[in-house]
Amino acid sequence: MAEYIKNTRQIKCILITIRTLLDKKEDPKIIDKYYVALSDALSRFSNCSEFACFINACDSFLDYVKKDIQLLKEITQRYFKKRLLNDIVPEEWVQAILDSSSSRKKGQSGEKKLLDILKNAGFNQVSSRSDFENRKKCVAKFSKEFSIKTAREKLCIEIATKKRDKKLDLIVKNEKKLLLCEAKHINTSGGEQDKQIAELIEIIGLKEKNENIMYVAFLDGTYSNVLLGCDIGGEKLRKQREEIKRNLGNHPSSFWVNTAGFNALIEDL
């Protein structure tokens, strides 16, 4: 805990210094040195700081911002406009909680994005099994009305997840082809985020006897770029990438996509 408190205070001191220099219109070269110092201060102990929470709320990723000084400048200047910064009033701590909640609310935004893409491609959303069966082209959300149990019994889909009652997000129909989709929006790394990545990896590792049934893992948010890239990450990211590559290699009817990838997949469908 002490390291987190120490790092949070360090970040706040640098931010106050930068803001003061900007207000006094100091030489940009001098200010740039403090942006570098701010970048150096961002670490694994920064996750509890209000500034790191604000980075997440800006739909960005701590490691990305740390390595991109220009992006760090832009977010810092936005932070000065949107948040209070002082040594006395603890309003920034309250706002940190709100920022964190804002990030969590993005949990369903991946699903919403898929529905928007599908709607534009002519896949109307239906809510009942009868509507789903009677249309050649549509999409349904798994729900009480259209459950995993219904899909298994009526559509002969196995969906053999470790948790028998595991509910996916969407099922897309294009005549005989069915896409079973799980969508996530992730901006940061951590325990809960790792769990969500593991769920996506499990989805693309599922098998079906019917070759017309395909599994789609959709990852939106900044972490998608980090996970699919090669310039950032340690042992954890390496293992995640290896598992994704292995599952995709073993299951040609599975797909791991971002927004552009999902658009391309629907066009090919």
GUKESE-347805 format. One record per residue: residue in three letters; x, y, z of N, C-alpha, C in turn. Coordinates in steps of 0.001 Angstrom, whole numbers, plus 500000, padded with zeros to 6 digits. Atoms other than C-alpha are relative to their C-alpha. Layout:
N
AlaXYZXYZXYZ
...
END
This chain:
269
Met500817498794500000500000500000500000500858501266500000
Ala499127498820499904502830502406500835500537500425498645
Glu499466499690501321504256502158497310498954500688499131
Tyr501079499393500775500877503007495779499777501452500428
Ile500185498638499486500471506058498040501149500899499570
Lys498818499234500388504017507211497334499963500366498520
Asn500046499748501438503562506865493579498892500988499639
Thr501110499075500262500202508660493620500392501429500343
Arg499534498656499614501760511609495471501018500530499008
Gln498986499596500975504668511665493028499342500501498715
Ile500712499608501218502302511819490052499313501344500193
Lys500698498746499731500276514592491682500967501178500030
Cys499005498914499939503394516685492381500465500402498610
Ile499552499705501366504540516401488767498900500709499222
Leu501129499365500689501078517290487478499835501451500429
Ile500099498625499505500939520373489706501107500859499412
Thr498867499275500577504380521395488430499727500332498537
Ile500295499774501419503331520979484794498931501071499836
Arg501076499017500103500128522936485323500503501410500327
Thr499449498700499616502016525761487062500865500577498888
Leu499136499539501102504590525967484255499186500415498783
Leu500871499642501128501833526009481640499312501335500258
Asp500671498735499653499991528793483476500940501194499867
Lys499009498922500074503201530845483582500619500126498616
Lys499508499971501384503829530119479871501526499858499931
Glu498568500258499983507287528768480558500452499371498675
Asp499400500579501193509641527488477863499504498545499828
Pro500498501361500245508081524340476276501054498918500241
Lys498950500993499783511457522592476480500116499626501476
Ile499956500268498558511399522932480255498798499142500404
Ile501224500749499680507805521671480439500124498556499520
Asp499841501344500559508716518703478230500772499074500939
Lys499218500812499056511215517534480850499100499407501084
Tyr500910500496498964508376517195483345499009498987499440
Tyr500821501044500623506253515267480881500774498675499967
Val499156501195499960509160512844480642500026499426501412
Ala500003500446498601509280512722484450498662499334500344
Leu501324500589499765505529512007484488499927498616499366
Ser499962501302500676506033509200481987500786498991500842
Asp499171500886499170508780507730484171499277499589501282
Ala500696500277498735506507507927487222498863498991499834
Leu501095500944500242503753505860485598500535498572500065
Ser499485501348499771504259502299486799498874499083500462
Arg501010500950499521502503499235488159499384500453501320
Phe500568499462498768501903501236491331499082501197499735
Ser500790498811500350499943503919489433498517499717499855
Asn501393500354500283496675502008489048499000500609500976
Cys500911499425499004495230503535492221499964501528499953
Ser499992498537500084495958507122491210498826500488499169
Glu501119499435500753493169509373489958500394500274498552
Phe499548499724501365495307510198486898499931498734499147
Ala500084501261500737495536506527485872498550499636499720
Cys501426500242500225491767506187486323499477500878498871
Phe500417499087501065491331509216484065500498499492498643
Ile499475500592501242493557507572481435499066498902499514
Asn500937501064500356491235504552481511498690500572499484
Ala501258499385500410488179506801481236500104500635498617
Cys499758499457501339489751508326478112500147498896498951
Asp499936501150500906489625504848476557501431499748499533
Ser498609500230500329493389504550476689500606499011500982
Phe499334501077499264495950502219478247501298500540500577
Leu498889499412499265498604503076480840501343499806499295
Asp498716500269500655501524501381479037500140500745498676
Tyr499969499249501252500578503049475743500326501469500261
Val499810498583499680500361506520477296501414500252500504
Lys498645499864499452503651505985479126501038500102498884
Lys499018500041501085505460505322475830499765501055498919
Asp500332498997501013503735508032473770499871501359500686
Ile499970498717499296504709511472475111498933500955499475
Gln500999499094500569502408513316472708498615499648500519
Leu501289500437499450499436511230473831499909500354501481
Leu499959499638498580500485511791477455499695501488500180
Lys500267498559499931500482515558476840498517500303499798
Glu501406499746500312497012515488475308499083499589501141
Ile500834500471498890495522513437478145500211500856501233
Thr499707499151498839497276515573480778499261501333499889
Gln500675498715500191495888518783479304498485499858500115
Arg501432500256499822492423517260479136499677499797501475
Tyr500174500225498558492838516182482764499902501335500739
Phe500023498679499362493570519789483770498659500701499771
Lys501269499346500317490354520932482062498812499334500700
Lys501162500754499518488097518200483442500040499651501481
Arg499876500437498612489423517510486937500635501071500881
Leu499361499125499025490328519438490069501356499419500378
Leu498659500454499614493968519270491075500518500913501099
Asn499468499232498882494970520461494545500426499061501115
Asp499447500806498910496552519284497761499024499794501150
Ile500850499993498813493594519788500080498679499256499774
Val501326500578500217490169518912498680500117498631499335
Pro499860501359500545489872515145498064498989499682498899
Glu501002500241501035487426515607495169500535499112498888
Glu499439500827501072489820513966492728499916498515500348
Trp500120501405499600489638510762494785498595499492499728
Val501382500363500306485859510740494486499837499808498495
Gln500099500090501452486188511371490775500709498758499476
Ala499302501222500417488663508488490516499059498805500039
Ile500972501083499894485915506167491690498997500089498854
Leu500947499818501101483538507667489140500626499611498666
Asp499304500365501231486130507259486394500077498493499856
Ser499917501455500022486576503636487345498655499392499634
Ser501340500486500323482822503114487202499686500238498531
Ser500217499699501418482749504796483794500641498953499117
Ser499319501039500774485265502270482542499234498692500049
Arg500738501258499867483221499354483914498724500010499175
Lys501241499923500761480081500628482174500208499663498534
Lys499722500328501384481834499950478890499928498495499736
Gly500022501455500122481417496241479556499089499495498903
Gln500950500433501012478420496001477213500169500747498689
Ser499849499210501215479699498439474606500491499157498825
Gly499560500881501080481391495640472640498821499329499327
Glu501213500634500527478070493846472246499184500997499178
Lys500764498969500711476348497095471230500638500325498654
Lys499315499701501253479008497771468601499733498914498963
Leu500286501101500923478465494328467071498580500111499457
Leu501385499860500444474711494900466943499850501125498987
Asp500045498880500952475243498240465186500575499589498647
Ile499377500462501253477567496664462605499062499046499272
Leu500902500981500604475129493812462017498748500663499438
Lys501184499286500480472177496179461679500293500686498672
Asn499612499325501247474015498174459014500207499016498856
Ala499777501028501017474745494903457218498713499228499679
Gly501275500621500329471061493949457145499576498863500907
Phe500374501039499043470940491615460150499112500627501083
Asn500934499441499022467824492648462061499994499168501272
Gln500018500699498718467663491793465740498616499433500286
Val501249500645499611464990489330466859500121499548501453
Ser499965500364498579464019488253470358499420498629500300
Ser500613501299499743462159484969469948500595498925499101
Arg499483501127500777463168481534468719499251499851498685
Ser500792500140501231460320481467466184500428501015498946
Asp499528498975500950461448484750464605501377499628499460
Phe498654500395500410465013483476464526499950498879498963
Glu500086501147500896464038480233462822499351500353498662
Asn500748499659501211461747481917460275500722500988499087
Arg499253499043500821464335484398459009501287499378499480
Lys498764500507500585467241483688456709501214500762500542
Lys498886499131499601469322486555458079499562500848501198
Cys500386499252498797469114487926461646501037499801501102
Val499127500145498837470798488257465037499130500014501257
Ala500733500037498735469569487447468548500972500064501163
Lys499229499993498765470896488177472026499563498806500830
Phe500370501083499101471065485233474363499278500603501204
Ser500843499451498948468351485829476943499126498892500563
Lys500936500984499448465595484122478897499143499416498895
Glu500823500441501125463535483957475713500797499159499004
Phe499140500725500939466454482793473583501242499566500777
Ser498974500435499051468617480783475934501023499056499371
Ile499003500991500411471718478614475634499351498622499894
Lys500696501284500017469482475663476448499190499846498720
Thr500775500024501242467232476567473512500900499742498808
Ala499065500180501118470218476810471174500493498560499933
Arg499514501386499974471459473390472284498920499022499527
Glu501076500956500292468090471680471994499405500179498606
Lys500707499741501252466587473350468918500920500204498800
Leu499075499725501106469652474309466858501150499006499949
Cys498964501048499962471833471317467775501403500568500112
Ile498697499392499741474677473479469014500505499486501348
Glu499471500572498764476978472009471670500350501063501048
Ile499540498938499086478496475177473215500556499363501279
Ala499454500788498885480621472946475451501008500793500824
Thr499134499211499125482041475615477767500209499280501323
Lys499721500624498700483571474679481113498822500178500944
Lys501208499749499236480606476295482792498814499684499105
Arg501089500472500855477583474493481404498983501088499697
Asp501006498957500168475334477521481906500597501317499504
Lys499348498805500513477832479992480419499187500610498859
Lys500809499321501005475884482561478392500883500863499103
Leu499291499161500951477408484018475230499161501248499748
Asp500700498740500237476349487407473864498999499927498847
Leu500843499940501197474987487011470338500086498724499187
Ile499979501057500997474023484402467777499509500608498683
Val500277499387501300474084485528464148499659498899499003
Lys500443500992500984472235483640461412500062500578498598
Asn500026499669501422472897483801457681499722498701499246
Glu500470501260500575470855480971456151500466498823500860
Lys499585501170499222472636477778457303501143500317500974
Lys498845499672499163475590479531458905499579500710501285
Leu500267499394498696475541480460462589501307500472500621
Leu498840499445499297478040482726464365499636500205501460
Leu500198499829498560478235482475468151501054500983500497
Cys499079498891499713479754485712469421500066500339501491
Glu499743499488498657481293486795472699500773501298499842
Ala499390498684500194482181490505472952500485500577501327
Lys499431499336498823484432492348475426500568501359499595
His499343498698500173485621495946475778500977500156501161
Ile498978499976498950488910496108477689501042501075499685
Asn498997498950500171491245499058478198501242499790500854
Thr498876500162499079493486497927481047500252498533500277
Ser499683501364499599495231494813482246499716499851501487
Gly500267500245498596494577493183485591499277498680500187
Gly500619501282499696492911490245487335498680499779499296
Glu501318500148500624489359490847486110500120499989498486
Gln499805499953501444490559491719482622500607498700499476
Asp499401501284500386492691488569482463498938498912499953
Lys501099500964499979489586486577483359499160500124498739
Gln500793499781501211487700488149480461500736499511498758
Ile499201500500501125490548487395478048499952498472499965
Ala500054501462499913490527483785479281498663499471499481
Glu501317500407500499486800483581478529499963500053498482
Leu499957499898501462487386484781474964500840498885499390
Ile499123501062500497490230482304474505499281498659500042
Glu500760501253499910487973479490475695498994499892498854
Ile501023500009501051485295480493473166500568499533498666
Ile499444500390501299487602480140470161500625498609500036
Gly499490501361499883488716476751471488498897498949500004
Leu501128500935499981485233475213471348499853499293498652
Lys500180500802501208484422472467468836498522499764499735
Glu501343500351500425481256471778466860500091498994498858
Lys500030500985501081480411468833464621499515500635498696
Asn500544499307501169478469471114462272500973501088499550
Glu498999499045500498480955473041460111499405501375499707
Asn500644498707500226478401475822459584499893500831501275
Ile500029499274498726478680476803463260501397500537500300
Met498707499348499775481461479291463995499976500814501295
Tyr499863499219498768482734480969467147500823501260499733
Val499339498712500211483737484631467234500293500658501341
Ala499590499243498815485705486336470019500315501423499541
Phe499836498594500397485402490120469636500575500785501172
Leu499367499194498958487766492316471639500140501433499519
Asp499966498583500309487260496074471543500753500735501108
Gly499284499228498996489147498804473398501502499988499761
Thr498566499834500203492796499785473698500789498720500227
Tyr499246501213499685493892496463475171500055499045498816
Ser499988500843501196492989494777471880501258500255499183
Asn498790499650500754495829496671470167501257499501500702
Val498847500462499227498220495791472965500158498490499858
Leu499965501461500054497308492111472887500428499494498626
Leu499678500431501362497589491848469108501339500545499515
Gly498720499423500397500781493917468964501169499187500540
Cys498794500723499569504334492849469620500977500898500748
Asp499033499056499444505943495970471072499893500151501512
Ile500202499820498564504538495830474607499603498665500622
Gly500514501162499283504125493084477147501079499072500503
Gly499090500958499403505747490499479300499514498585499816
Glu500311501419500083505218486830480037498498499744499878
Lys501447500199500038501457487149480591499444500221498589
Leu500467499716501356500832488762477201500487498958499010
Arg499452501017500896503092486240475496499170498720500063
Lys500798501211499834501099483338476921498607500167499407
Gln501325499753500578497789484941475944500046499923498483
Arg499862500034501464499003485432472384500193498573499498
Glu499749501388500406500246481840472200498714499171500057
Glu501255500747499871496902480472473439499029500368498881
Ile500884499553501093494988482564470903500434499375498684
Lys499470500560501243497244481447468064499764498495499922
Arg500189501449499984497023477791469115498537499618499762
Asn501415500312500165493234477772469387499504500303498598
Leu500416499659501362492780479527466070500555498986499000
Gly499400500996500883495152477042464430499290498663500063
Asn500678501285499816493281474069465867498523500042499610
His501430499859500289489824475449465079499797501028498883
Pro500127499084501144489542476956461581498657500715499911
Ser501307499339500011485887477870462224499866501015501140
Ser499992499001498932486887480193465078500723501253499536
Phe499422498713500410487771483881464756500226500886501219
Trp499690498989498987489455486454466995500087501328499260
Val500091498793500816488535489915465721499893501267500836
Asn500297498664499495488561493620466438498885500561499104
Thr501097499427500785486118496055464807500194499785498505
Ala499732500173501431487781495960461401499863498539499597
Gly500087501423500291488031492186461553498567499498499958
Phe501397500432499992484367491758462434499270500511498765
Asn500591499459501233483334494045459576500355499123498797
Ala499556500839501111485406491951457179499345498625500035
Leu500615501316499851483986488706458566498539500026499545
Ile501405499882500394480390489883458085499876500202498494
Glu500009499822501446481168491007454537500229498652499282
Asp499713501321500608482599487539453732498866499014500238
Leu501069500920499647479646485829455402498918499984498934
END
